[in-house]
Structure formats: C-alpha cells, structure tokens
Amino acid sequence: MENNLITEIERDAVYKTIYGRRDVRRYFKSDPIPSEVLARILQAAHHAGSVGYMQPWNFIIVEDFNIRQKVKESFERERSEAALLFDDEKRTKYLSFKLEGILESPLNMVVTSDPTRFGPQVIGRHSMPETHLYSTCCAIQNLWLAARAENIGVGWVSILKREDLRPIFHIPQHIAIVAYLCLGYVTCFPDQPDLERVGWGKRLPLENLVYFDLWGGQLSQERKELVSFFQALVNSHAQGSP
Ligand SMILES: Cc1cc2nc3c(=O)[nH]c(=O)nc-3n(C[C@H](O)[C@H](O)[C@H](O)COP(=O)(O)O)c2cc1C
C-alpha cells in the first residue's frame, strides 16, 4: 500500500482551513467562480463519506437571477415569520442581522438528498433511515472546507420554506432539500462567526461538551486538564497563531 501519510505542513493547512472557515453572508465579490475551481469543490463534496456508500446528494447550481429573486422572496417571508417568535428586543436585533447573500453572491446552490438511491437495502440505513441526511451534511461540510481552501466564501441559508423551493427548482416530492448555499469570492474572511461578533452567541467551552464513559459523567481532574488544553489550542488557532 502506498505511503500516503499527511505531512506536518499539510496537517497545518487542514487545520488552518477548518479554523478559517466562516459562514459568509456579506463581502461577496462579483467575480465568477471558474469552472475548474467549482469542479474541484464539487468533487470534494462528492468524496464525503455516506451511509452504505449511497452518495445520496445532488447539487443544483443556480446562476439565474430571476430564480434567485424568487428564493429571496421566500427568505423575506420566512424571516418576517421567524421574527415574530422573538421578544421585542431580540426581534429588533434579529431583523438587523444579515442572514443571506442570495443576490449578492455570484452563485447559489441547492443541495438535496435522495432517500431512495440504490433502493431500500442500503447498508447501515435499516436502524437509522435518516443517515442519508447525515451523509449529505458531510458532503456539504466537505464543500464548505474545500471552498475555504479556494478562498471562496459559503453561506448556508435555512430561512427558506421548502414548499417554496420545491416548485421553483422542480424538485420531486421524495427528494429532501437539505441546504441552500451562497458561494463566491469574498473581500475577507472574518476571524469570528458573525453571530459571535454581534453578541448573539458564543462558542461553548469544549470541556462542557466532552463526556467520558457516561452521558453527563464528571471528568476526572486529569481529563479536565486534557480538555482545557484542547480548548486553549482551539483559541490560539482562532486567534491566528500557528
Ligand atoms: C444547518 C445550518 C443552517 C444555517 N442557516 C443559516 C441561515 O439561514 N442564515 C445565516 O446567516 N446563517 C446560517 N447558518 C450559519 C450559522 O449561523 C453559522 O455557521 C454559525 O453562526 C457559526 O459561524 P461560522 O460558520 O462562521 O463558524 C447555518 C449553518 C448551518 C450549519
């Protein structure tokens, strides 16, 4: 078997890409994404793991402005509806956020998942039929990271009604609509998530999320130190140190 170990420089590039990935809703430039770059990103998505090797994904590349306009209208309606669920103070904040780049980005993409691909007997789906969705999310994360490695921003828009999208894109009823993405070169990738920058949310401490042996089980002091060390590493990466 070929020695295909990852070198230290390659490893650092992967972590740099992971920590430097952002959900991007602004800063889009109008430059088109060259076909070979788009092909690389899609190939990366297509190399995700999938339950029973089912590869349930499809990618609809959306360039047409009129189509995107219809999607934007769905976003506006859904955003207004979602705003009603917040109290007054939070609603004003929520409505001030930029939560999509549907018209500003040069390219949009719908990612779907086909639960019927390869029929009902897919290895691993008997006990967890929803794993086709997890597989498609793995493909999207690959796409997100590959795009970052190409210095292309990706924004995920979920403030959309699937019943609006289905007729716009002629998506059959049995196909799951998983994601609507906005892609394009950007003028910058911020260090922090947008929602952190505006004080809406914070990254949770990793040590609160890691359990050993039992759900909710207390960490031993030794394990606590280990997890805190992981957290410190994440912070130093987020701040741009090697
Ligand atoms: C499933 C999913 C749906 C999302 N939907 C939206 C959305 O509708 N609008 C938006 O602005 N961001 C959306 N996001 C982006 C998140 O807000 C973002 O990932 C999070 O705030 C962390 O920021 P980061 O991705 O820059 O690290 C979504 C992300 C995921 C994974």
PDBQT file of the ligand as one rigid body, heavy atoms in Angstrom, charges set to zero:
ROOT
HETATM    1  C1  LIG A 301     -27.617  23.876   9.094  1.00  0.00    +0.000 C 
HETATM    2  C2  LIG A 301     -27.180  25.315   9.097  1.00  0.00    +0.000 A 
HETATM    3  C3  LIG A 301     -28.092  26.306   8.762  1.00  0.00    +0.000 A 
HETATM    4  C4  LIG A 301     -27.711  27.654   8.777  1.00  0.00    +0.000 A 
HETATM    5  N1  LIG A 301     -28.598  28.627   8.392  1.00  0.00    +0.000 NA
HETATM    6  C5  LIG A 301     -28.204  29.910   8.333  1.00  0.00    +0.000 A 
HETATM    7  C6  LIG A 301     -29.076  30.935   7.849  1.00  0.00    +0.000 A 
HETATM    8  O1  LIG A 301     -30.214  30.716   7.449  1.00  0.00    +0.000 OA
HETATM    9  N2  LIG A 301     -28.613  32.202   7.814  1.00  0.00    +0.000 N 
HETATM   10  C7  LIG A 301     -27.352  32.513   8.237  1.00  0.00    +0.000 A 
HETATM   11  O2  LIG A 301     -26.979  33.691   8.180  1.00  0.00    +0.000 OA
HETATM   12  N3  LIG A 301     -26.502  31.562   8.689  1.00  0.00    +0.000 NA
HETATM   13  C8  LIG A 301     -26.904  30.279   8.733  1.00  0.00    +0.000 A 
HETATM   14  N4  LIG A 301     -26.031  29.321   9.166  1.00  0.00    +0.000 N 
HETATM   15  C9  LIG A 301     -24.674  29.706   9.595  1.00  0.00    +0.000 C 
HETATM   16  C10 LIG A 301     -24.509  29.728  11.101  1.00  0.00    +0.000 C 
HETATM   17  O3  LIG A 301     -25.154  30.846  11.642  1.00  0.00    +0.000 OA
HETATM   18  C11 LIG A 301     -23.015  29.753  11.397  1.00  0.00    +0.000 C 
HETATM   19  O4  LIG A 301     -22.461  28.552  10.942  1.00  0.00    +0.000 OA
HETATM   20  C12 LIG A 301     -22.701  29.911  12.883  1.00  0.00    +0.000 C 
HETATM   21  O5  LIG A 301     -23.167  31.140  13.334  1.00  0.00    +0.000 OA
HETATM   22  C13 LIG A 301     -21.215  29.790  13.171  1.00  0.00    +0.000 C 
HETATM   23  O6  LIG A 301     -20.490  30.665  12.341  1.00  0.00    +0.000 OA
HETATM   24  P1  LIG A 301     -19.344  30.154  11.361  1.00  0.00    +0.000 P 
HETATM   25  O7  LIG A 301     -19.969  29.186  10.400  1.00  0.00    +0.000 OA
HETATM   26  O8  LIG A 301     -18.816  31.378  10.679  1.00  0.00    +0.000 OA
HETATM   27  O9  LIG A 301     -18.307  29.462  12.201  1.00  0.00    +0.000 OA
HETATM   28  C14 LIG A 301     -26.396  27.990   9.152  1.00  0.00    +0.000 A 
HETATM   29  C15 LIG A 301     -25.468  26.979   9.479  1.00  0.00    +0.000 A 
HETATM   30  C16 LIG A 301     -25.847  25.665   9.444  1.00  0.00    +0.000 A 
HETATM   31  C17 LIG A 301     -24.839  24.591   9.765  1.00  0.00    +0.000 C 
ENDROOT
TORSDOF 0
